Structure formats: C-alpha cells, structure tokens
Amino acid sequence: MRKTSIIAVILLLTVALFGCGKSTEDKGNVSDPDKAQSPKAEPATVTLGLLKLTGGSPFYIAMEKGFFKEENLDVQLKWFDASNALNVAVASNNVDVAGNGLTADLYNMIASGQKVSIVADKGKEQKGYQLSAVVVHKDSPIKTIEDLKGKKVGVTSIGSAGHYMIGNILEKHGMSMKDIELISMSSTRNQMEALKGKNVDAVMLLSSNITQTLKDGYGRVLANVADEISYQSTGIIMSPKFMANKDVAVRFMKAYIKGVRYYYDAVLVKKDGQLVKGQNYDEVVKIVAKYVELPEEIIKDSFPYMEPDGKLEVEDIKRQIDWYVKEKLMTKTLDYKEIVNTELLDEALKAVGK
C-alpha cells in the first residue's frame, strides 16, 4: 500500500509540473509563445475632420463597428462646411486627419510650405459608379457637353474639385474654360438653389446631392464625371504632427482599411456588370444615414467608389497639379512625390492582410 501511495504521489506531481498537453492546449496556455496575446496598444485620441457626405462612409462604419476601438483609438469627429476650412485645420494641426477633396487650395497650401501628407484613397471617379456629375435643370434644352458653350456653370469655389472636373471634361470635348462662364457659389446648397431657380445652367455636384436634385424633381444628369475622365478626387490627409506619431497613424489606417472593405463588400460589389446588395447592405445604409442625416432612400443611390485597399492613383495627382499650374490656379508647381506618402497605408495593409 505504501509503495502504491508513493507512486501515486509521484504521478500527481508529474502532472502538476508538466501538465497534460491536450488539456492545456484546449484552455489556451498563455505561456506558449504561439498563443500569447500581444500587449494592448496605448490609448490615443484622434480628431477626424470631415464634410457631412457619404464619402465618409468607411469612417462612420469604423466608428459603429468598433474598428477604431479595436486599435484603442478614441476618434472624435469634427464637421466642416467647406473643404478650404478643413484643409487649413489639418495643416495647422487643429485636426489630425481629414477626408477631403484634392484641390488647388490644398496644393497651393502645400507649395507654400505646409507639411500635410496625402496617404490613401477616399474616393475616385471609377467608370460604372457615380460620384460626381454635371447636373442641369430637368427643363433645360442642354443635351450635350458642347451645349454648355456660353452657359453659366456653378461650382463651390474657384480651384475646387468641381472646377477641375468641368475644365477637364470641356477639354475632352475640344473646349476650354473660356467657353463657359464659371460661377463661384460658396456652397453646395447655393448651387442647388441656383439650379432649382434656373439662375445657372449647370452645376457640379457630388453623390447624395445629385440624388437629392433628382428626387426633388428639378435636376437631370447631363454627364457622370466617371464616364468622362479618370480622377482621384478625394483622399485621406494627415497633419504633420499626426504623421510623426507613426504607431497611432498606422493603427488609424488599419481601422480605416477594415471600414472601407466592409463598405465595399456591402455596397460596391458588382455581378454581371450590375451592383448587387452585399450581406451588410441595409446595415451600412442605416449607419451612413445616421451620420450624414439624410433619408435612407437618398443614401442608397449615393455611394461613391472607393478602393478596398485604399490605394491612391498617384500619377493622377501629378496630372492635377500640372493642370492647375496650366490654368494659373497654382502660384508655383509642386513635386507630387513630396506630398504623397503611402508608407503608413502599406504597413497597415501588411498588418490587416488581404
């Protein structure tokens, strides 16, 4: 009996010291290097500046689905009414990150010495999708781009994305800015009211605003920009101070990638050339409607194209700068390589995976 007891004790001690491989694996042995969890990242607050448009969809999704929280980031939204004010805010470090249009105003600011960086795609003109359009009144006799000759075309401001788009569309059709009267109208709301009242002949509008004019019954799309030209219209822009904090910036981009992929799978997938509703379509519509404060029916027809991996059309940024210089909308030229920085995106993509 004593010998048997000693053997039993020895066996119990052996199990206690070395354990049973199967049971410890089932419970997740944290001493195993392959099973160890990485330490949680340090908490950080990020201020994100946006215009209240559907183009911010991946950010709204990342907020609602907890993608920013997974990176231990407290992202605080700050709304802007105009892209120029947003550009100034990010250049002066008053916001850390901006989702905004790529305009002459932005390029001039960088050329004057501001150190902001364009780091990823946030929307582009992609054939087969609607982001921007030339919109005329439904009763207008204008049927073609050539019919715009001598007509008034409203944009938010001189040097804006709308200015760039109408200029390049005109050139495609053998015309130039000299063939139209360009009207700076300060805001999208003013553009829409002017079109409704027939005080301008055409306006350049974005996604949900296009849909609104159609739903309200006074607008008609003359031409989708994506059918006319290729254009990297918007991007994610980071302040110099935020760029210096690489760890937080990469974590922010990881959350963005998750958000833009969730968005793409829900609303941008095509089958046989036609858009099909993804599994999370209704959820995404509700999330976006909540943030932009528009009816869901407007949102459903207002989703711009975005790259699921956030890749920029870098060469197009060079073309934009060259055009703005040609049109004397930039005071001096700018090397696009100095303002585009995709290192953070590349590192985030490696971490998130395909």
Secondary structure, DSSP 8 states (H G I E B T S, - for coil): -HHHHHHHHHHHHHHHHH--HHHHHHHT-TTSTTT--------EEEEEEEESSGGGHHHHHHHHTTHHHHTTEEEEEEEES-HHHHHHHHHTTSSSEEEEE--HHHHHHHHTT---EEEEEEEEE-TTS-SEEEEEETT----SGGGGTT-EEEESSTTSHHHHHHHHHHHHTT--GGGSEEEE-SSHHHHHHHHHTTSSSEEEEEHHHHHHHHHTTSEEEEEEHHHH--EEEEEEEE-HHHHH-HHHHHHHHHHHHHHHHHHHHHHT-EETTEE---TTHHHHHHHHHHHHT--HHHHTT------TT----HHHHHHHHHHHHHTT-SSS---GGGTB--HHHHHHHHHH--
